[in-house]
Amino acid sequence: MRKLIESTFVSLSGDIGAPQDWALQLSCEEGDNYARDLLFGADDLLLGRKTYQGLSSAYPTMPSPPGSVIESFIARMNAIPKHVASTTLRELTWNSTLIDGDVAGYVRALKQGQGGSILKYGTGPLDRTLLDHQLIDEFRFWICPVVSPVLQRLFDDFDGFSLTLAGRTTFSTGIVVLSYLPC
């Protein structure tokens, strides 16, 4: 069975709402390589509406230095199949498929297919469905040493649940990626 990994940037103030405003300033080669390896280990992306809209408006026209880790990351982001959970979107671009109807059933079937892991960026309403159906196999929280205004909190309005620490990676910029498994 394929593994569903959720990867989310979190500021020290608990914000996940605008990582484009504060996480990029902490970019470093080791973090870029980590993110690239995570993306290249996946054969599909799973996205909620807001994350899809943000990423699909940025990546297709994003400049990248030739021969860089960023260039290969952007190319992979644009090419990888994407599955988008939304009740409001009707038409998608950017190599994306709309999940229409039973999201849990769709994701369960996707996990049972062939290939590498399924990578999910962002944390939001889609997580409630995924957690209720025990479909997330691992969380990777990129804790960024930035205090930012809180636009959206990690797991805002969620019932409590427990996680087990599975690993930790620290980058020279102070970002710590904490890997957790659901209990």
C-alpha positions as CSV (number, residue, x, y, z in Angstrom):
1,M,0.0,0.0,0.0
2,R,1.2,3.5,-0.9
3,K,2.0,5.9,2.0
4,L,0.3,9.3,2.3
5,I,2.7,11.9,3.7
6,E,1.5,15.4,4.7
7,S,4.2,18.1,4.5
8,T,3.4,21.5,6.1
9,F,5.3,24.6,7.0
10,V,4.5,26.0,10.5
11,S,5.8,29.2,12.1
12,L,6.7,29.3,15.8
13,S,3.4,31.2,16.3
14,G,1.6,28.2,14.8
15,D,0.7,29.9,11.5
16,I,0.3,27.8,8.4
17,G,-1.7,30.3,6.4
18,A,1.0,32.2,4.5
19,P,4.3,30.2,4.4
20,Q,5.2,32.0,1.1
21,D,5.6,35.2,3.2
22,W,8.1,33.7,5.7
23,A,9.4,30.2,4.9
24,L,11.3,31.2,1.7
25,Q,13.6,33.5,3.6
26,L,14.9,30.3,5.3
27,S,15.7,28.4,2.2
28,C,19.0,26.6,2.1
29,E,20.6,23.9,0.0
30,E,20.1,21.1,2.5
31,G,16.4,22.0,2.9
32,D,15.9,22.3,-0.9
33,N,17.4,18.8,-1.3
34,Y,15.2,17.4,1.5
35,A,12.1,18.9,-0.2
36,R,13.2,17.7,-3.6
37,D,13.8,14.1,-2.3
38,L,10.3,14.2,-0.7
39,L,8.7,15.3,-3.9
40,F,10.7,12.9,-6.1
41,G,9.7,10.0,-3.8
42,A,6.0,10.7,-4.6
43,D,4.1,9.8,-7.7
44,D,1.0,11.9,-6.9
45,L,0.1,15.1,-5.0
46,L,-3.1,15.4,-2.9
47,L,-4.3,19.0,-2.4
48,G,-7.1,20.8,-0.9
49,R,-8.7,23.7,-2.9
50,K,-6.8,26.6,-1.3
51,T,-3.4,24.9,-1.6
52,Y,-4.2,23.9,-5.2
53,Q,-5.2,27.5,-6.1
54,G,-2.0,28.9,-4.5
55,L,0.4,26.4,-6.0
56,S,-1.3,26.3,-9.5
57,S,-1.1,30.0,-9.8
58,A,2.6,30.1,-8.9
59,Y,4.4,27.1,-10.3
60,P,3.6,27.1,-14.0
61,T,5.3,30.5,-14.5
62,M,7.9,30.3,-11.7
63,P,11.4,31.1,-12.8
64,S,14.2,28.7,-11.9
65,P,18.0,28.8,-12.3
66,P,19.1,26.2,-14.9
67,G,20.7,23.1,-13.5
68,S,19.6,23.9,-9.9
69,V,17.8,21.8,-7.4
70,I,15.0,24.4,-7.7
71,E,14.7,23.8,-11.5
72,S,14.2,20.1,-11.1
73,F,11.7,20.7,-8.2
74,I,9.6,23.1,-10.2
75,A,9.7,20.8,-13.2
76,R,8.5,17.9,-11.0
77,M,5.8,20.0,-9.4
78,N,4.4,20.9,-12.8
79,A,4.6,17.4,-14.1
80,I,3.4,15.2,-11.2
81,P,-0.3,14.2,-11.3
82,K,-2.4,16.1,-8.8
83,H,-5.7,15.1,-7.1
84,V,-7.7,18.0,-5.7
85,A,-10.5,17.8,-3.2
86,S,-13.0,20.6,-3.6
87,T,-16.7,21.1,-3.5
88,T,-16.6,24.5,-5.3
89,L,-14.1,24.1,-8.2
90,R,-15.4,22.6,-11.4
91,E,-12.5,22.9,-13.8
92,L,-8.9,22.3,-13.1
93,T,-5.6,22.8,-14.9
94,W,-2.0,22.0,-14.1
95,N,-2.2,18.2,-14.6
96,S,-5.0,17.9,-12.0
97,T,-8.0,15.7,-11.4
98,L,-11.0,16.9,-9.3
99,I,-12.0,14.5,-6.6
100,D,-15.7,14.4,-7.0
101,G,-17.9,12.8,-4.3
102,D,-16.4,10.4,-1.8
103,V,-13.0,11.8,-0.9
104,A,-12.1,9.1,1.6
105,G,-12.9,6.4,-0.9
106,Y,-11.0,8.1,-3.7
107,V,-7.9,8.5,-1.5
108,R,-8.2,4.9,-0.2
109,A,-8.2,3.7,-3.8
110,L,-5.3,5.9,-4.7
111,K,-3.3,4.5,-1.8
112,Q,-4.0,1.0,-3.0
113,G,-2.6,1.7,-6.4
114,Q,0.9,1.2,-7.7
115,G,3.8,3.7,-7.3
116,G,5.6,5.8,-4.8
117,S,4.1,7.8,-2.0
118,I,1.4,10.3,-2.2
119,L,2.4,13.7,-1.0
120,K,0.0,16.2,0.5
121,Y,0.9,19.9,1.0
122,G,-0.8,22.1,3.5
123,T,-3.2,21.4,6.4
124,G,-6.8,22.4,6.3
125,P,-10.4,21.1,6.0
126,L,-9.3,18.1,3.9
127,D,-7.4,16.8,6.9
128,R,-10.6,16.3,8.9
129,T,-11.8,13.7,6.3
130,L,-8.3,12.1,6.0
131,L,-7.9,11.9,9.8
132,D,-11.5,10.6,10.4
133,H,-10.7,7.8,8.0
134,Q,-7.1,7.1,9.2
135,L,-5.7,7.8,5.7
136,I,-2.6,9.9,6.7
137,D,0.4,7.7,7.3
138,E,2.9,10.4,8.3
139,F,3.1,14.1,9.0
140,R,6.2,16.2,8.3
141,F,6.0,19.6,10.0
142,W,8.6,22.1,8.9
143,I,9.0,24.2,12.0
144,C,10.3,27.6,10.9
145,P,12.1,29.9,13.4
146,V,9.8,32.8,12.5
147,V,7.0,34.5,14.5
148,S,4.3,35.6,12.1
149,P,0.8,36.9,12.3
150,V,-1.5,33.9,12.6
151,L,-3.7,33.6,9.5
152,Q,-4.6,29.9,10.0
153,R,-3.5,27.7,12.8
154,L,-2.3,24.1,12.4
155,F,-5.3,21.9,13.1
156,D,-7.5,24.8,14.0
157,D,-10.9,23.5,15.2
158,F,-9.8,19.8,15.2
159,D,-10.6,17.3,17.9
160,G,-7.6,16.1,19.8
161,F,-5.5,13.2,18.6
162,S,-2.0,11.9,19.3
163,L,1.1,11.5,17.2
164,T,4.4,9.6,17.8
165,L,7.7,11.2,16.8
166,A,9.3,9.2,14.1
167,G,12.2,11.5,13.1
168,R,13.8,14.9,13.2
169,T,15.9,16.7,10.6
170,T,17.6,20.1,11.3
171,F,18.8,22.6,8.7
172,S,21.5,25.3,9.1
173,T,18.8,28.0,8.9
174,G,17.1,26.7,12.0
175,I,14.2,24.9,10.3
176,V,13.5,21.6,12.0
177,V,11.4,19.0,10.2
178,L,9.6,16.8,12.7
179,S,8.2,13.5,11.3
180,Y,5.2,12.1,13.2
181,L,3.1,9.0,12.8
182,P,-0.5,8.9,13.9
183,C,-1.1,6.7,17.0
